[in-house]
């Protein structure tokens, strides 16, 4: 898992959602943002809602609707 995280960090992927064995059992996900050393672990449903809201706000910025 660490290899895949490092590989994507070097590729400068803006956001990684990490679900390992512990997260899968707990129903959580770790979110790593490029350049941010913190990786909070939050509930899967909360992560989905955060990403959906971020996507909507980004679309509004781009298309101004």
PDBQT receptor file of N, H, CA, C and O in Angstrom, charges set to zero:
ATOM      1  N   UNK A   1       0.833  -1.183   0.000  1.00  0.00    +0.000 N 
ATOM      2  CA  UNK A   1       0.000   0.000   0.000  1.00  0.00    +0.000 C 
ATOM      3  C   UNK A   1       0.881   1.252   0.000  1.00  0.00    +0.000 C 
ATOM      4  O   UNK A   1       0.592   2.206  -0.723  1.00  0.00    +0.000 OA
ATOM      5  N   UNK A   2       1.944   1.261   0.796  1.00  0.00    +0.000 N 
ATOM      6  H   UNK A   2       2.179   0.486   1.383  1.00  0.00    +0.000 HD
ATOM      7  CA  UNK A   2       2.809   2.440   0.883  1.00  0.00    +0.000 C 
ATOM      8  C   UNK A   2       3.416   2.771  -0.479  1.00  0.00    +0.000 C 
ATOM      9  O   UNK A   2       3.583   3.944  -0.811  1.00  0.00    +0.000 OA
ATOM     10  N   UNK A   3       3.749   1.748  -1.270  1.00  0.00    +0.000 N 
ATOM     11  H   UNK A   3       3.614   0.794  -0.999  1.00  0.00    +0.000 HD
ATOM     12  CA  UNK A   3       4.316   1.962  -2.598  1.00  0.00    +0.000 C 
ATOM     13  C   UNK A   3       3.329   2.708  -3.489  1.00  0.00    +0.000 C 
ATOM     14  O   UNK A   3       3.711   3.643  -4.194  1.00  0.00    +0.000 OA
ATOM     15  N   UNK A   4       2.069   2.301  -3.462  1.00  0.00    +0.000 N 
ATOM     16  H   UNK A   4       1.759   1.542  -2.889  1.00  0.00    +0.000 HD
ATOM     17  CA  UNK A   4       1.052   2.933  -4.293  1.00  0.00    +0.000 C 
ATOM     18  C   UNK A   4       0.827   4.382  -3.868  1.00  0.00    +0.000 C 
ATOM     19  O   UNK A   4       0.666   5.260  -4.716  1.00  0.00    +0.000 OA
ATOM     20  N   UNK A   5       0.816   4.633  -2.567  1.00  0.00    +0.000 N 
ATOM     21  H   UNK A   5       0.947   3.920  -1.878  1.00  0.00    +0.000 HD
ATOM     22  CA  UNK A   5       0.638   6.003  -2.065  1.00  0.00    +0.000 C 
ATOM     23  C   UNK A   5       1.793   6.871  -2.522  1.00  0.00    +0.000 C 
ATOM     24  O   UNK A   5       1.584   7.986  -3.000  1.00  0.00    +0.000 OA
ATOM     25  N   UNK A   6       3.006   6.370  -2.380  1.00  0.00    +0.000 N 
ATOM     26  H   UNK A   6       3.176   5.464  -1.992  1.00  0.00    +0.000 HD
ATOM     27  CA  UNK A   6       4.190   7.139  -2.795  1.00  0.00    +0.000 C 
ATOM     28  C   UNK A   6       4.168   7.405  -4.300  1.00  0.00    +0.000 C 
ATOM     29  O   UNK A   6       4.466   8.513  -4.744  1.00  0.00    +0.000 OA
ATOM     30  N   UNK A   7       3.815   6.390  -5.073  1.00  0.00    +0.000 N 
ATOM     31  H   UNK A   7       3.572   5.490  -4.711  1.00  0.00    +0.000 HD
ATOM     32  CA  UNK A   7       3.760   6.538  -6.521  1.00  0.00    +0.000 C 
ATOM     33  C   UNK A   7       2.787   7.645  -6.939  1.00  0.00    +0.000 C 
ATOM     34  O   UNK A   7       3.091   8.448  -7.821  1.00  0.00    +0.000 OA
ATOM     35  N   UNK A   8       1.626   7.680  -6.302  1.00  0.00    +0.000 N 
ATOM     36  H   UNK A   8       1.378   7.028  -5.585  1.00  0.00    +0.000 HD
ATOM     37  CA  UNK A   8       0.642   8.702  -6.636  1.00  0.00    +0.000 C 
ATOM     38  C   UNK A   8       1.057  10.068  -6.107  1.00  0.00    +0.000 C 
ATOM     39  O   UNK A   8       0.734  11.086  -6.719  1.00  0.00    +0.000 OA
ATOM     40  N   UNK A   9       1.763  10.110  -4.988  1.00  0.00    +0.000 N 
ATOM     41  H   UNK A   9       2.026   9.283  -4.491  1.00  0.00    +0.000 HD
ATOM     42  CA  UNK A   9       2.264  11.384  -4.470  1.00  0.00    +0.000 C 
ATOM     43  C   UNK A   9       3.287  11.976  -5.427  1.00  0.00    +0.000 C 
ATOM     44  O   UNK A   9       3.287  13.183  -5.668  1.00  0.00    +0.000 OA
ATOM     45  N   UNK A  10       4.156  11.137  -5.974  1.00  0.00    +0.000 N 
ATOM     46  H   UNK A  10       4.157  10.156  -5.779  1.00  0.00    +0.000 HD
ATOM     47  CA  UNK A  10       5.144  11.618  -6.940  1.00  0.00    +0.000 C 
ATOM     48  C   UNK A  10       4.479  12.094  -8.226  1.00  0.00    +0.000 C 
ATOM     49  O   UNK A  10       5.004  12.971  -8.913  1.00  0.00    +0.000 OA
ATOM     50  N   UNK A  11       3.331  11.521  -8.550  1.00  0.00    +0.000 N 
ATOM     51  H   UNK A  11       2.904  10.808  -7.993  1.00  0.00    +0.000 HD
ATOM     52  CA  UNK A  11       2.583  11.926  -9.740  1.00  0.00    +0.000 C 
ATOM     53  C   UNK A  11       1.744  13.175  -9.465  1.00  0.00    +0.000 C 
ATOM     54  O   UNK A  11       1.077  13.690 -10.362  1.00  0.00    +0.000 OA
ATOM     55  N   UNK A  12       1.782  13.661  -8.213  1.00  0.00    +0.000 N 
ATOM     56  H   UNK A  12       2.325  13.243  -7.484  1.00  0.00    +0.000 HD
ATOM     57  CA  UNK A  12       1.075  14.873  -7.793  1.00  0.00    +0.000 C 
ATOM     58  C   UNK A  12      -0.438  14.761  -7.963  1.00  0.00    +0.000 C 
ATOM     59  O   UNK A  12      -1.102  15.707  -8.385  1.00  0.00    +0.000 OA
ATOM     60  N   UNK A  13      -0.966  13.588  -7.626  1.00  0.00    +0.000 N 
ATOM     61  H   UNK A  13      -0.426  12.819  -7.283  1.00  0.00    +0.000 HD
ATOM     62  CA  UNK A  13      -2.418  13.386  -7.631  1.00  0.00    +0.000 C 
ATOM     63  C   UNK A  13      -2.990  14.264  -6.521  1.00  0.00    +0.000 C 
ATOM     64  O   UNK A  13      -2.540  14.153  -5.381  1.00  0.00    +0.000 OA
ATOM     65  N   UNK A  14      -3.961  15.129  -6.805  1.00  0.00    +0.000 N 
ATOM     66  H   UNK A  14      -4.327  15.219  -7.731  1.00  0.00    +0.000 HD
ATOM     67  CA  UNK A  14      -4.433  16.101  -5.816  1.00  0.00    +0.000 C 
ATOM     68  C   UNK A  14      -5.075  15.485  -4.570  1.00  0.00    +0.000 C 
ATOM     69  O   UNK A  14      -4.858  15.979  -3.463  1.00  0.00    +0.000 OA
ATOM     70  N   UNK A  15      -5.857  14.420  -4.731  1.00  0.00    +0.000 N 
ATOM     71  H   UNK A  15      -6.033  14.019  -5.630  1.00  0.00    +0.000 HD
ATOM     72  CA  UNK A  15      -6.548  13.816  -3.586  1.00  0.00    +0.000 C 
ATOM     73  C   UNK A  15      -6.520  12.297  -3.731  1.00  0.00    +0.000 C 
ATOM     74  O   UNK A  15      -6.827  11.753  -4.792  1.00  0.00    +0.000 OA
ATOM     75  N   UNK A  16      -6.146  11.627  -2.645  1.00  0.00    +0.000 N 
ATOM     76  H   UNK A  16      -5.897  12.069  -1.783  1.00  0.00    +0.000 HD
ATOM     77  CA  UNK A  16      -6.168  10.166  -2.604  1.00  0.00    +0.000 C 
ATOM     78  C   UNK A  16      -7.131   9.720  -1.523  1.00  0.00    +0.000 C 
ATOM     79  O   UNK A  16      -7.104  10.238  -0.407  1.00  0.00    +0.000 OA
ATOM     80  N   UNK A  17      -7.975   8.769  -1.849  1.00  0.00    +0.000 N 
ATOM     81  H   UNK A  17      -7.998   8.348  -2.756  1.00  0.00    +0.000 HD
ATOM     82  CA  UNK A  17      -8.818   8.123  -0.858  1.00  0.00    +0.000 C 
ATOM     83  C   UNK A  17      -8.198   6.758  -0.596  1.00  0.00    +0.000 C 
ATOM     84  O   UNK A  17      -8.043   5.948  -1.510  1.00  0.00    +0.000 OA
ATOM     85  N   UNK A  18      -7.849   6.517   0.653  1.00  0.00    +0.000 N 
ATOM     86  H   UNK A  18      -7.975   7.176   1.395  1.00  0.00    +0.000 HD
ATOM     87  CA  UNK A  18      -7.148   5.286   0.999  1.00  0.00    +0.000 C 
ATOM     88  C   UNK A  18      -8.055   4.411   1.847  1.00  0.00    +0.000 C 
ATOM     89  O   UNK A  18      -8.547   4.833   2.893  1.00  0.00    +0.000 OA
ATOM     90  N   UNK A  19      -8.267   3.191   1.382  1.00  0.00    +0.000 N 
ATOM     91  H   UNK A  19      -7.867   2.849   0.532  1.00  0.00    +0.000 HD
ATOM     92  CA  UNK A  19      -9.062   2.218   2.126  1.00  0.00    +0.000 C 
ATOM     93  C   UNK A  19      -8.219   0.953   2.265  1.00  0.00    +0.000 C 
ATOM     94  O   UNK A  19      -8.120   0.145   1.341  1.00  0.00    +0.000 OA
ATOM     95  N   UNK A  20      -7.617   0.805   3.441  1.00  0.00    +0.000 N 
ATOM     96  H   UNK A  20      -7.697   1.461   4.191  1.00  0.00    +0.000 HD
ATOM     97  CA  UNK A  20      -6.859  -0.405   3.750  1.00  0.00    +0.000 C 
ATOM     98  C   UNK A  20      -7.747  -1.380   4.504  1.00  0.00    +0.000 C 
ATOM     99  O   UNK A  20      -8.964  -1.204   4.563  1.00  0.00    +0.000 OA
ATOM    100  N   UNK A  21      -7.141  -2.399   5.073  1.00  0.00    +0.000 N 
ATOM    101  H   UNK A  21      -6.152  -2.542   5.025  1.00  0.00    +0.000 HD
ATOM    102  CA  UNK A  21      -7.905  -3.408   5.803  1.00  0.00    +0.000 C 
ATOM    103  C   UNK A  21      -8.642  -2.802   6.996  1.00  0.00    +0.000 C 
ATOM    104  O   UNK A  21      -9.817  -3.090   7.221  1.00  0.00    +0.000 OA
ATOM    105  N   UNK A  22      -7.939  -1.958   7.761  1.00  0.00    +0.000 N 
ATOM    106  H   UNK A  22      -6.984  -1.724   7.579  1.00  0.00    +0.000 HD
ATOM    107  CA  UNK A  22      -8.561  -1.356   8.944  1.00  0.00    +0.000 C 
ATOM    108  C   UNK A  22      -9.732  -0.458   8.558  1.00  0.00    +0.000 C 
ATOM    109  O   UNK A  22     -10.786  -0.493   9.193  1.00  0.00    +0.000 OA
ATOM    110  N   UNK A  23      -9.540   0.340   7.519  1.00  0.00    +0.000 N 
ATOM    111  H   UNK A  23      -8.684   0.368   7.003  1.00  0.00    +0.000 HD
ATOM    112  CA  UNK A  23     -10.604   1.240   7.077  1.00  0.00    +0.000 C 
ATOM    113  C   UNK A  23     -11.794   0.453   6.533  1.00  0.00    +0.000 C 
ATOM    114  O   UNK A  23     -12.944   0.808   6.792  1.00  0.00    +0.000 OA
ATOM    115  N   UNK A  24     -11.524  -0.602   5.787  1.00  0.00    +0.000 N 
ATOM    116  H   UNK A  24     -10.590  -0.890   5.576  1.00  0.00    +0.000 HD
ATOM    117  CA  UNK A  24     -12.602  -1.411   5.217  1.00  0.00    +0.000 C 
ATOM    118  C   UNK A  24     -13.448  -2.046   6.319  1.00  0.00    +0.000 C 
ATOM    119  O   UNK A  24     -14.674  -2.083   6.218  1.00  0.00    +0.000 OA
ATOM    120  N   UNK A  25     -12.808  -2.536   7.352  1.00  0.00    +0.000 N 
ATOM    121  H   UNK A  25     -11.811  -2.505   7.434  1.00  0.00    +0.000 HD
ATOM    122  CA  UNK A  25     -13.540  -3.155   8.455  1.00  0.00    +0.000 C 
ATOM    123  C   UNK A  25     -14.354  -2.127   9.230  1.00  0.00    +0.000 C 
ATOM    124  O   UNK A  25     -15.449  -2.427   9.706  1.00  0.00    +0.000 OA
ATOM    125  N   UNK A  26     -13.819  -0.910   9.359  1.00  0.00    +0.000 N 
ATOM    126  H   UNK A  26     -12.930  -0.665   8.973  1.00  0.00    +0.000 HD
ATOM    127  CA  UNK A  26     -14.487   0.132  10.136  1.00  0.00    +0.000 C 
ATOM    128  C   UNK A  26     -15.480   0.950   9.308  1.00  0.00    +0.000 C 
ATOM    129  O   UNK A  26     -16.259   1.718   9.873  1.00  0.00    +0.000 OA
ATOM    130  N   UNK A  27     -15.467   0.798   7.981  1.00  0.00    +0.000 N 
ATOM    131  H   UNK A  27     -14.834   0.174   7.523  1.00  0.00    +0.000 HD
ATOM    132  CA  UNK A  27     -16.357   1.590   7.127  1.00  0.00    +0.000 C 
ATOM    133  C   UNK A  27     -15.907   3.033   7.017  1.00  0.00    +0.000 C 
ATOM    134  O   UNK A  27     -16.729   3.943   6.904  1.00  0.00    +0.000 OA
ATOM    135  N   UNK A  28     -14.589   3.240   7.052  1.00  0.00    +0.000 N 
ATOM    136  H   UNK A  28     -13.921   2.501   7.144  1.00  0.00    +0.000 HD
ATOM    137  CA  UNK A  28     -14.028   4.587   6.975  1.00  0.00    +0.000 C 
ATOM    138  C   UNK A  28     -13.102   4.699   5.771  1.00  0.00    +0.000 C 
ATOM    139  O   UNK A  28     -12.866   3.723   5.059  1.00  0.00    +0.000 OA
ATOM    140  N   UNK A  29     -12.585   5.894   5.558  1.00  0.00    +0.000 N 
ATOM    141  H   UNK A  29     -12.776   6.687   6.136  1.00  0.00    +0.000 HD
ATOM    142  CA  UNK A  29     -11.642   6.159   4.480  1.00  0.00    +0.000 C 
ATOM    143  C   UNK A  29     -10.676   7.247   4.954  1.00  0.00    +0.000 C 
ATOM    144  O   UNK A  29     -11.072   8.167   5.669  1.00  0.00    +0.000 OA
ATOM    145  N   UNK A  30      -9.409   7.135   4.550  1.00  0.00    +0.000 N 
ATOM    146  H   UNK A  30      -9.088   6.388   3.968  1.00  0.00    +0.000 HD
ATOM    147  CA  UNK A  30      -8.432   8.179   4.839  1.00  0.00    +0.000 C 
ATOM    148  C   UNK A  30      -8.309   9.049   3.595  1.00  0.00    +0.000 C 
ATOM    149  O   UNK A  30      -8.220   8.544   2.476  1.00  0.00    +0.000 OA
ATOM    150  N   UNK A  31      -8.305  10.351   3.803  1.00  0.00    +0.000 N 
ATOM    151  H   UNK A  31      -8.377  10.761   4.713  1.00  0.00    +0.000 HD
ATOM    152  CA  UNK A  31      -8.192  11.287   2.690  1.00  0.00    +0.000 C 
ATOM    153  C   UNK A  31      -6.841  11.982   2.775  1.00  0.00    +0.000 C 
ATOM    154  O   UNK A  31      -6.530  12.629   3.775  1.00  0.00    +0.000 OA
ATOM    155  N   UNK A  32      -6.036  11.843   1.714  1.00  0.00    +0.000 N 
ATOM    156  H   UNK A  32      -6.290  11.317   0.902  1.00  0.00    +0.000 HD
ATOM    157  CA  UNK A  32      -4.737  12.515   1.659  1.00  0.00    +0.000 C 
ATOM    158  C   UNK A  32      -4.781  13.538   0.535  1.00  0.00    +0.000 C 
ATOM    159  O   UNK A  32      -5.067  13.211  -0.617  1.00  0.00    +0.000 OA
ATOM    160  N   UNK A  33      -4.496  14.771   0.890  1.00  0.00    +0.000 N 
ATOM    161  H   UNK A  33      -4.264  15.037   1.826  1.00  0.00    +0.000 HD
ATOM    162  CA  UNK A  33      -4.419  15.831  -0.111  1.00  0.00    +0.000 C 
ATOM    163  C   UNK A  33      -2.958  16.097  -0.418  1.00  0.00    +0.000 C 
ATOM    164  O   UNK A  33      -2.115  16.063   0.477  1.00  0.00    +0.000 OA
ATOM    165  N   UNK A  34      -2.657  16.360  -1.678  1.00  0.00    +0.000 N 
ATOM    166  H   UNK A  34      -3.342  16.388  -2.406  1.00  0.00    +0.000 HD
ATOM    167  CA  UNK A  34      -1.285  16.632  -2.087  1.00  0.00    +0.000 C 
ATOM    168  C   UNK A  34      -0.764  17.856  -1.338  1.00  0.00    +0.000 C 
ATOM    169  O   UNK A  34      -1.413  18.902  -1.324  1.00  0.00    +0.000 OA
ATOM    170  N   UNK A  35       0.397  17.725  -0.723  1.00  0.00    +0.000 N 
ATOM    171  H   UNK A  35       0.924  16.876  -0.735  1.00  0.00    +0.000 HD
ATOM    172  CA  UNK A  35       1.013  18.827  -0.010  1.00  0.00    +0.000 C 
ATOM    173  C   UNK A  35       0.563  18.979   1.428  1.00  0.00    +0.000 C 
ATOM    174  O   UNK A  35       1.096  19.820   2.151  1.00  0.00    +0.000 OA
ATOM    175  N   UNK A  36      -0.400  18.189   1.859  1.00  0.00    +0.000 N 
ATOM    176  H   UNK A  36      -0.833  17.505   1.271  1.00  0.00    +0.000 HD
ATOM    177  CA  UNK A  36      -0.905  18.259   3.227  1.00  0.00    +0.000 C 
ATOM    178  C   UNK A  36      -0.492  16.974   3.949  1.00  0.00    +0.000 C 
ATOM    179  O   UNK A  36      -0.912  15.890   3.545  1.00  0.00    +0.000 OA
ATOM    180  N   UNK A  37       0.318  17.068   5.004  1.00  0.00    +0.000 N 
ATOM    181  H   UNK A  37       0.660  17.948   5.332  1.00  0.00    +0.000 HD
ATOM    182  CA  UNK A  37       0.799  15.861   5.681  1.00  0.00    +0.000 C 
ATOM    183  C   UNK A  37      -0.278  15.129   6.479  1.00  0.00    +0.000 C 
ATOM    184  O   UNK A  37      -0.110  13.953   6.800  1.00  0.00    +0.000 OA
ATOM    185  N   UNK A  38      -1.371  15.801   6.802  1.00  0.00    +0.000 N 
ATOM    186  H   UNK A  38      -1.507  16.756   6.541  1.00  0.00    +0.000 HD
ATOM    187  CA  UNK A  38      -2.441  15.167   7.567  1.00  0.00    +0.000 C 
ATOM    188  C   UNK A  38      -3.283  14.272   6.659  1.00  0.00    +0.000 C 
ATOM    189  O   UNK A  38      -3.525  14.594   5.496  1.00  0.00    +0.000 OA
ATOM    190  N   UNK A  39      -3.722  13.149   7.213  1.00  0.00    +0.000 N 
ATOM    191  H   UNK A  39      -3.526  12.888   8.158  1.00  0.00    +0.000 HD
ATOM    192  CA  UNK A  39      -4.613  12.254   6.479  1.00  0.00    +0.000 C 
ATOM    193  C   UNK A  39      -5.740  11.843   7.418  1.00  0.00    +0.000 C 
ATOM    194  O   UNK A  39      -5.686  10.772   8.023  1.00  0.00    +0.000 OA
ATOM    195  N   UNK A  40      -6.764  12.690   7.544  1.00  0.00    +0.000 N 
ATOM    196  H   UNK A  40      -6.809  13.560   7.053  1.00  0.00    +0.000 HD
ATOM    197  CA  UNK A  40      -7.848  12.355   8.472  1.00  0.00    +0.000 C 
ATOM    198  C   UNK A  40      -8.619  11.120   8.018  1.00  0.00    +0.000 C 
ATOM    199  O   UNK A  40      -8.794  10.882   6.823  1.00  0.00    +0.000 OA
ATOM    200  N   UNK A  41      -9.069  10.353   8.982  1.00  0.00    +0.000 N 
ATOM    201  H   UNK A  41      -8.927  10.546   9.953  1.00  0.00    +0.000 HD
ATOM    202  CA  UNK A  41      -9.900   9.187   8.703  1.00  0.00    +0.000 C 
ATOM    203  C   UNK A  41     -11.333   9.546   9.063  1.00  0.00    +0.000 C 
ATOM    204  O   UNK A  41     -11.630   9.915  10.199  1.00  0.00    +0.000 OA
ATOM    205  N   UNK A  42     -12.218   9.432   8.075  1.00  0.00    +0.000 N 
ATOM    206  H   UNK A  42     -11.976   9.133   7.151  1.00  0.00    +0.000 HD
ATOM    207  CA  UNK A  42     -13.612   9.807   8.291  1.00  0.00    +0.000 C 
ATOM    208  C   UNK A  42     -14.526   8.701   7.767  1.00  0.00    +0.000 C 
ATOM    209  O   UNK A  42     -14.087   7.806   7.046  1.00  0.00    +0.000 OA
ATOM    210  N   UNK A  43     -15.784   8.777   8.137  1.00  0.00    +0.000 N 
ATOM    211  H   UNK A  43     -16.141   9.504   8.723  1.00  0.00    +0.000 HD
ATOM    212  CA  UNK A  43     -16.763   7.790   7.688  1.00  0.00    +0.000 C 
ATOM    213  C   UNK A  43     -16.908   7.852   6.167  1.00  0.00    +0.000 C 
ATOM    214  O   UNK A  43     -16.787   8.917   5.562  1.00  0.00    +0.000 OA
ATOM    215  N   UNK A  44     -17.165   6.715   5.575  1.00  0.00    +0.000 N 
ATOM    216  H   UNK A  44     -17.264   5.850   6.067  1.00  0.00    +0.000 HD
ATOM    217  CA  UNK A  44     -17.288   6.619   4.119  1.00  0.00    +0.000 C 
ATOM    218  C   UNK A  44     -18.372   7.559   3.589  1.00  0.00    +0.000 C 
ATOM    219  O   UNK A  44     -18.156   8.247   2.592  1.00  0.00    +0.000 OA
ATOM    220  N   UNK A  45     -19.516   7.595   4.233  1.00  0.00    +0.000 N 
ATOM    221  H   UNK A  45     -19.692   7.036   5.043  1.00  0.00    +0.000 HD
ATOM    222  CA  UNK A  45     -20.622   8.453   3.800  1.00  0.00    +0.000 C 
ATOM    223  C   UNK A  45     -20.224   9.928   3.853  1.00  0.00    +0.000 C 
ATOM    224  O   UNK A  45     -20.573  10.696   2.957  1.00  0.00    +0.000 OA
ATOM    225  N   UNK A  46     -19.507  10.321   4.880  1.00  0.00    +0.000 N 
ATOM    226  H   UNK A  46     -19.223   9.698   5.609  1.00  0.00    +0.000 HD
ATOM    227  CA  UNK A  46     -19.040  11.704   5.009  1.00  0.00    +0.000 C 
ATOM    228  C   UNK A  46     -18.067  12.044   3.883  1.00  0.00    +0.000 C 
ATOM    229  O   UNK A  46     -18.133  13.135   3.316  1.00  0.00    +0.000 OA
ATOM    230  N   UNK A  47     -17.171  11.124   3.560  1.00  0.00    +0.000 N 
ATOM    231  H   UNK A  47     -17.118  10.238   4.021  1.00  0.00    +0.000 HD
ATOM    232  CA  UNK A  47     -16.206  11.346   2.472  1.00  0.00    +0.000 C 
ATOM    233  C   UNK A  47     -16.917  11.521   1.143  1.00  0.00    +0.000 C 
ATOM    234  O   UNK A  47     -16.557  12.391   0.351  1.00  0.00    +0.000 OA
ATOM    235  N   UNK A  48     -17.919  10.703   0.899  1.00  0.00    +0.000 N 
ATOM    236  H   UNK A  48     -18.213   9.996   1.542  1.00  0.00    +0.000 HD
ATOM    237  CA  UNK A  48     -18.683  10.810  -0.355  1.00  0.00    +0.000 C 
ATOM    238  C   UNK A  48     -19.366  12.168  -0.442  1.00  0.00    +0.000 C 
ATOM    239  O   UNK A  48     -19.341  12.811  -1.491  1.00  0.00    +0.000 OA
ATOM    240  N   UNK A  49     -19.975  12.607   0.652  1.00  0.00    +0.000 N 
ATOM    241  H   UNK A  49     -19.995  12.086   1.505  1.00  0.00    +0.000 HD
ATOM    242  CA  UNK A  49     -20.646  13.914   0.663  1.00  0.00    +0.000 C 
ATOM    243  C   UNK A  49     -19.654  15.059   0.473  1.00  0.00    +0.000 C 
ATOM    244  O   UNK A  49     -19.947  16.012  -0.250  1.00  0.00    +0.000 OA
ATOM    245  N   UNK A  50     -18.481  14.980   1.113  1.00  0.00    +0.000 N 
ATOM    246  H   UNK A  50     -18.243  14.206   1.700  1.00  0.00    +0.000 HD
ATOM    247  CA  UNK A  50     -17.460  16.025   0.951  1.00  0.00    +0.000 C 
ATOM    248  C   UNK A  50     -16.995  16.120  -0.500  1.00  0.00    +0.000 C 
ATOM    249  O   UNK A  50     -16.881  17.217  -1.048  1.00  0.00    +0.000 OA
ATOM    250  N   UNK A  51     -16.730  14.985  -1.114  1.00  0.00    +0.000 N 
ATOM    251  H   UNK A  51     -16.823  14.094  -0.669  1.00  0.00    +0.000 HD
ATOM    252  CA  UNK A  51     -16.275  14.990  -2.500  1.00  0.00    +0.000 C 
ATOM    253  C   UNK A  51     -17.360  15.473  -3.457  1.00  0.00    +0.000 C 
ATOM    254  O   UNK A  51     -17.063  16.172  -4.425  1.00  0.00    +0.000 OA
ATOM    255  N   UNK A  52     -18.601  15.112  -3.198  1.00  0.00    +0.000 N 
ATOM    256  H   UNK A  52     -18.843  14.544  -2.411  1.00  0.00    +0.000 HD
ATOM    257  CA  UNK A  52     -19.704  15.575  -4.043  1.00  0.00    +0.000 C 
ATOM    258  C   UNK A  52     -19.859  17.084  -3.936  1.00  0.00    +0.000 C 
ATOM    259  O   UNK A  52     -20.053  17.760  -4.946  1.00  0.00    +0.000 OA
ATOM    260  N   UNK A  53     -19.777  17.617  -2.724  1.00  0.00    +0.000 N 
ATOM    261  H   UNK A  53     -19.619  17.068  -1.904  1.00  0.00    +0.000 HD
ATOM    262  CA  UNK A  53     -19.877  19.068  -2.532  1.00  0.00    +0.000 C 
ATOM    263  C   UNK A  53     -18.716  19.798  -3.201  1.00  0.00    +0.000 C 
ATOM    264  O   UNK A  53     -18.912  20.838  -3.829  1.00  0.00    +0.000 OA
ATOM    265  N   UNK A  54     -17.504  19.251  -3.066  1.00  0.00    +0.000 N 
ATOM    266  H   UNK A  54     -17.345  18.406  -2.556  1.00  0.00    +0.000 HD
ATOM    267  CA  UNK A  54     -16.335  19.865  -3.697  1.00  0.00    +0.000 C 
ATOM    268  C   UNK A  54     -16.473  19.854  -5.210  1.00  0.00    +0.000 C 
ATOM    269  O   UNK A  54     -16.110  20.821  -5.880  1.00  0.00    +0.000 OA
ATOM    270  N   UNK A  55     -16.996  18.767  -5.746  1.00  0.00    +0.000 N 
ATOM    271  H   UNK A  55     -17.291  17.981  -5.203  1.00  0.00    +0.000 HD
ATOM    272  CA  UNK A  55     -17.188  18.659  -7.184  1.00  0.00    +0.000 C 
ATOM    273  C   UNK A  55     -18.207  19.687  -7.673  1.00  0.00    +0.000 C 
ATOM    274  O   UNK A  55     -17.996  20.350  -8.689  1.00  0.00    +0.000 OA
ATOM    275  N   UNK A  56     -19.308  19.810  -6.942  1.00  0.00    +0.000 N 
ATOM    276  H   UNK A  56     -19.480  19.272  -6.117  1.00  0.00    +0.000 HD
ATOM    277  CA  UNK A  56     -20.337  20.793  -7.326  1.00  0.00    +0.000 C 
ATOM    278  C   UNK A  56     -19.790  22.218  -7.293  1.00  0.00    +0.000 C 
ATOM    279  O   UNK A  56     -20.033  23.004  -8.209  1.00  0.00    +0.000 OA
ATOM    280  N   UNK A  57     -19.052  22.545  -6.238  1.00  0.00    +0.000 N 
ATOM    281  H   UNK A  57     -18.855  21.907  -5.494  1.00  0.00    +0.000 HD
ATOM    282  CA  UNK A  57     -18.534  23.906  -6.121  1.00  0.00    +0.000 C 
ATOM    283  C   UNK A  57     -17.500  24.183  -7.217  1.00  0.00    +0.000 C 
ATOM    284  O   UNK A  57     -17.414  25.303  -7.721  1.00  0.00    +0.000 OA
ATOM    285  N   UNK A  58     -16.721  23.172  -7.582  1.00  0.00    +0.000 N 
ATOM    286  H   UNK A  58     -16.790  22.263  -7.173  1.00  0.00    +0.000 HD
ATOM    287  CA  UNK A  58     -15.731  23.339  -8.648  1.00  0.00    +0.000 C 
ATOM    288  C   UNK A  58     -16.442  23.562  -9.988  1.00  0.00    +0.000 C 
ATOM    289  O   UNK A  58     -16.015  24.399 -10.783  1.00  0.00    +0.000 OA
ATOM    290  N   UNK A  59     -17.508  22.829 -10.236  1.00  0.00    +0.000 N 
ATOM    291  H   UNK A  59     -17.855  22.149  -9.590  1.00  0.00    +0.000 HD
ATOM    292  CA  UNK A  59     -18.266  23.022 -11.474  1.00  0.00    +0.000 C 
ATOM    293  C   UNK A  59     -18.849  24.422 -11.532  1.00  0.00    +0.000 C 
ATOM    294  O   UNK A  59     -18.865  25.046 -12.592  1.00  0.00    +0.000 OA
ATOM    295  N   UNK A  60     -19.329  24.922 -10.392  1.00  0.00    +0.000 N 
ATOM    296  H   UNK A  60     -19.316  24.414  -9.531  1.00  0.00    +0.000 HD
ATOM    297  CA  UNK A  60     -19.865  26.285 -10.361  1.00  0.00    +0.000 C 
ATOM    298  C   UNK A  60     -18.780  27.311 -10.650  1.00  0.00    +0.000 C 
ATOM    299  O   UNK A  60     -19.036  28.314 -11.317  1.00  0.00    +0.000 OA
ATOM    300  N   UNK A  61     -17.570  27.069 -10.153  1.00  0.00    +0.000 N 
ATOM    301  H   UNK A  61     -17.362  26.255  -9.611  1.00  0.00    +0.000 HD
ATOM    302  CA  UNK A  61     -16.461  27.990 -10.420  1.00  0.00    +0.000 C 
ATOM    303  C   UNK A  61     -16.111  27.996 -11.907  1.00  0.00    +0.000 C 
ATOM    304  O   UNK A  61     -15.874  29.055 -12.490  1.00  0.00    +0.000 OA
ATOM    305  N   UNK A  62     -16.081  26.843 -12.501  1.00  0.00    +0.000 N 
ATOM    306  H   UNK A  62     -16.273  25.983 -12.028  1.00  0.00    +0.000 HD
ATOM    307  CA  UNK A  62     -15.663  26.724 -13.903  1.00  0.00    +0.000 C 
ATOM    308  C   UNK A  62     -16.728  27.263 -14.848  1.00  0.00    +0.000 C 
ATOM    309  O   UNK A  62     -16.420  28.007 -15.780  1.00  0.00    +0.000 OA
ATOM    310  N   UNK A  63     -17.984  26.885 -14.606  1.00  0.00    +0.000 N 
ATOM    311  H   UNK A  63     -18.234  26.281 -13.850  1.00  0.00    +0.000 HD
ATOM    312  CA  UNK A  63     -19.040  27.233 -15.545  1.00  0.00    +0.000 C 
ATOM    313  C   UNK A  63     -19.897  28.410 -15.100  1.00  0.00    +0.000 C 
ATOM    314  O   UNK A  63     -20.714  28.909 -15.873  1.00  0.00    +0.000 OA
ATOM    315  N   UNK A  64     -19.714  28.860 -13.848  1.00  0.00    +0.000 N 
ATOM    316  H   UNK A  64     -19.050  28.455 -13.220  1.00  0.00    +0.000 HD
ATOM    317  CA  UNK A  64     -20.407  30.043 -13.374  1.00  0.00    +0.000 C 
ATOM    318  C   UNK A  64     -21.919  29.940 -13.336  1.00  0.00    +0.000 C 
ATOM    319  O   UNK A  64     -22.615  30.950 -13.426  1.00  0.00    +0.000 OA
ATOM    320  N   UNK A  65     -22.422  28.745 -13.206  1.00  0.00    +0.000 N 
ATOM    321  H   UNK A  65     -21.855  27.924 -13.133  1.00  0.00    +0.000 HD
ATOM    322  CA  UNK A  65     -23.872  28.567 -13.198  1.00  0.00    +0.000 C 
ATOM    323  C   UNK A  65     -24.359  28.403 -11.793  1.00  0.00    +0.000 C 
ATOM    324  O   UNK A  65     -25.559  28.240 -11.571  1.00  0.00    +0.000 OA
TER     325      UNK A  65
